[in-house]
């Protein structure tokens, strides 16, 4: 088998995917990290999941333990860890999660998952499937009325709020835009937002 590095692959993102039963030999993503195959094949950076609004099947305490264990396993193997979060709508929950992460001494770079511009029903459908909070108050802050599901919404308000809340003590943070299949609309949104700001 050719190494990933020979193909130009140096980064991977490893998540379990939450199936009710594992569909292969691994019970969770930590087991994949611990195989030694990633560093053997030239992987340098390993992304793992983060959940600012929690997870429907895992307690908050367990999420932190899992994150710490994965980061330690990645570093033990000479690779660099990176956290890429589930998409979220609630800027306050995201900032509080980041603060707690840094208070726990977790100093890795973070890519905050932001929902890209999409139809309101599509956004809410993905939120429900992924266990992301979609309360009326949070949706109103995001620019969605749960009484009017017609039209589309973009992340302008969320990104603007995050920009104000991301202070230097929160460490290295960037955005990761989830396009939900709307690649063209997402690229257009990025360009328009960049022009405005």
C-alpha positions as CSV (number, residue, x, y, z in Angstrom):
1,X,0.0,0.0,0.0
2,X,1.4,3.4,-0.9
3,X,1.8,5.9,1.9
4,X,-0.6,8.8,2.1
5,X,2.3,11.2,1.9
6,X,3.3,9.9,-1.6
7,X,-0.2,11.0,-2.7
8,X,0.2,14.4,-1.1
9,X,-2.2,13.6,1.8
10,X,-0.9,15.0,5.0
11,X,-4.1,15.8,6.9
12,X,-7.0,13.6,7.9
13,X,-10.2,14.3,9.8
14,X,-11.4,11.3,11.9
15,X,-14.9,11.0,13.4
16,X,-16.9,8.0,14.5
17,X,-20.1,9.0,12.7
18,X,-22.3,7.7,15.5
19,X,-23.7,4.6,13.9
20,X,-25.8,2.5,16.3
21,X,-23.4,-0.4,15.6
22,X,-19.8,-0.1,14.3
23,X,-19.6,-1.0,10.6
24,X,-16.0,-2.2,10.8
25,X,-13.3,-3.3,13.2
26,X,-13.2,0.0,15.1
27,X,-15.5,1.0,17.9
28,X,-14.5,4.7,17.9
29,X,-12.1,7.1,16.3
30,X,-9.5,6.8,19.1
31,X,-8.9,3.2,18.1
32,X,-8.0,4.4,14.5
33,X,-5.5,6.9,15.9
34,X,-3.9,4.2,18.1
35,X,-3.3,1.8,15.2
36,X,-0.1,3.6,14.2
37,X,-1.2,3.6,10.6
38,X,-1.7,7.3,10.3
39,X,1.9,8.3,11.1
40,X,3.2,5.2,9.3
41,X,1.6,6.6,6.1
42,X,2.9,10.1,6.5
43,X,-0.1,11.8,8.1
44,X,1.1,15.0,9.9
45,X,-2.2,16.6,11.1
46,X,-5.2,14.8,12.6
47,X,-8.5,16.6,12.9
48,X,-11.0,15.4,15.6
49,X,-14.5,16.5,16.3
50,X,-15.6,19.1,18.8
51,X,-19.2,19.7,20.0
52,X,-19.9,23.3,21.3
53,X,-23.6,22.6,21.7
54,X,-23.1,19.1,23.1
55,X,-23.9,15.7,21.6
56,X,-27.2,13.8,21.7
57,X,-25.6,10.5,22.8
58,X,-22.6,11.6,24.9
59,X,-22.4,13.5,28.2
60,X,-20.5,16.8,28.3
61,X,-18.0,15.4,30.7
62,X,-17.3,12.4,28.5
63,X,-16.9,14.7,25.4
64,X,-14.0,16.5,27.2
65,X,-12.4,13.2,28.3
66,X,-12.6,11.8,24.7
67,X,-11.1,15.0,23.3
68,X,-8.2,15.0,25.8
69,X,-7.5,11.3,25.1
70,X,-7.5,11.7,21.3
71,X,-5.2,14.8,21.5
72,X,-2.8,12.9,23.8
73,X,-2.8,9.9,21.4
74,X,-2.1,12.1,18.4
75,X,0.7,13.9,20.1
76,X,2.3,10.7,21.4
77,X,2.6,9.5,17.8
78,X,4.3,12.7,16.6
79,X,1.4,14.2,14.8
80,X,-0.4,17.6,15.3
81,X,-4.0,17.6,16.6
82,X,-6.7,20.0,15.3
83,X,-10.3,20.3,16.5
84,X,-13.0,20.8,13.9
85,X,-16.4,21.4,15.5
86,X,-19.9,20.3,14.6
87,X,-21.8,23.2,13.1
88,X,-23.6,25.3,15.6
89,X,-26.0,28.2,15.6
90,X,-25.5,29.7,19.1
91,X,-22.6,32.1,19.3
92,X,-22.8,32.2,23.1
93,X,-22.5,28.4,23.4
94,X,-19.6,28.4,21.0
95,X,-17.7,31.1,23.0
96,X,-18.4,29.4,26.3
97,X,-17.2,26.0,24.9
98,X,-14.0,27.6,23.7
99,X,-13.4,29.3,27.1
100,X,-13.9,26.0,28.8
101,X,-11.6,24.3,26.4
102,X,-8.8,26.7,27.0
103,X,-9.4,26.6,30.8
104,X,-8.9,22.9,30.6
105,X,-5.5,23.5,29.0
106,X,-6.5,22.2,25.6
107,X,-4.4,24.5,23.4
108,X,-4.9,23.0,19.9
109,X,-6.1,25.1,16.9
110,X,-9.9,25.0,16.4
111,X,-12.0,25.3,13.3
112,X,-15.5,26.4,14.3
113,X,-18.2,24.8,12.3
114,X,-20.6,27.4,10.8
115,X,-23.6,26.5,8.7
116,X,-23.3,27.9,5.2
117,X,-26.2,29.7,3.4
118,X,-29.0,27.2,2.8
119,X,-32.8,26.9,2.8
120,X,-34.3,27.2,6.2
121,X,-35.9,23.7,6.1
122,X,-32.6,22.2,5.0
123,X,-30.7,23.9,7.9
124,X,-33.2,22.7,10.4
125,X,-33.2,19.2,9.0
126,X,-29.4,19.0,9.3
127,X,-29.6,20.4,12.8
128,X,-32.1,17.8,13.9
129,X,-30.1,14.9,12.4
130,X,-26.9,16.1,14.0
131,X,-28.4,16.9,17.4
132,X,-27.6,20.6,17.1
133,X,-29.7,22.9,19.2
134,X,-32.3,24.8,17.3
135,X,-34.4,26.6,19.9
136,X,-36.6,29.5,18.8
137,X,-34.4,32.0,20.6
138,X,-31.2,30.7,19.0
139,X,-32.8,30.6,15.6
140,X,-34.1,34.1,15.9
141,X,-30.5,35.3,16.7
142,X,-29.3,33.4,13.6
143,X,-32.0,35.1,11.5
144,X,-34.6,32.3,11.2
145,X,-38.2,32.4,12.4
146,X,-39.5,29.0,13.3
147,X,-43.0,30.3,12.3
148,X,-41.8,31.1,8.8
149,X,-39.8,28.3,7.2
150,X,-39.8,29.7,3.7
151,X,-36.6,31.1,2.2
152,X,-33.0,30.8,3.1
153,X,-30.5,32.0,5.7
154,X,-26.9,32.7,5.9
155,X,-24.3,32.9,8.7
156,X,-23.8,36.7,8.6
157,X,-25.1,37.4,12.1
158,X,-23.4,34.3,13.6
159,X,-20.0,35.1,12.0
160,X,-20.3,38.8,13.1
161,X,-21.1,37.8,16.7
162,X,-18.2,35.3,16.7
163,X,-15.9,38.0,15.4
164,X,-16.7,40.2,18.4
165,X,-16.4,37.3,20.9
166,X,-13.2,35.7,19.7
167,X,-10.6,37.3,21.9
168,X,-6.8,36.4,21.8
169,X,-7.0,34.3,25.0
170,X,-9.3,31.9,23.1
171,X,-6.3,30.8,21.0
172,X,-6.0,29.9,17.3
173,X,-9.5,29.8,15.9
174,X,-10.7,29.8,12.3
175,X,-14.1,29.1,10.7
176,X,-15.1,25.9,8.9
177,X,-18.1,26.5,6.6
178,X,-20.5,23.5,6.2
179,X,-22.1,24.0,2.7
180,X,-24.8,21.3,3.1
181,X,-24.5,20.6,-0.7
182,X,-24.7,24.3,-1.7
183,X,-21.1,24.8,-2.7
184,X,-21.8,27.6,-5.2
185,X,-23.9,29.6,-2.7
186,X,-21.3,29.0,0.0
187,X,-18.5,30.2,-2.2
188,X,-20.5,33.3,-3.2
189,X,-21.3,34.0,0.4
190,X,-17.6,33.8,1.4
191,X,-16.6,36.2,-1.4
192,X,-19.4,38.7,-0.6
193,X,-18.6,38.6,3.1
194,X,-14.9,39.1,2.4
195,X,-15.7,42.2,0.3
196,X,-17.9,43.7,3.0
197,X,-15.4,43.1,5.8
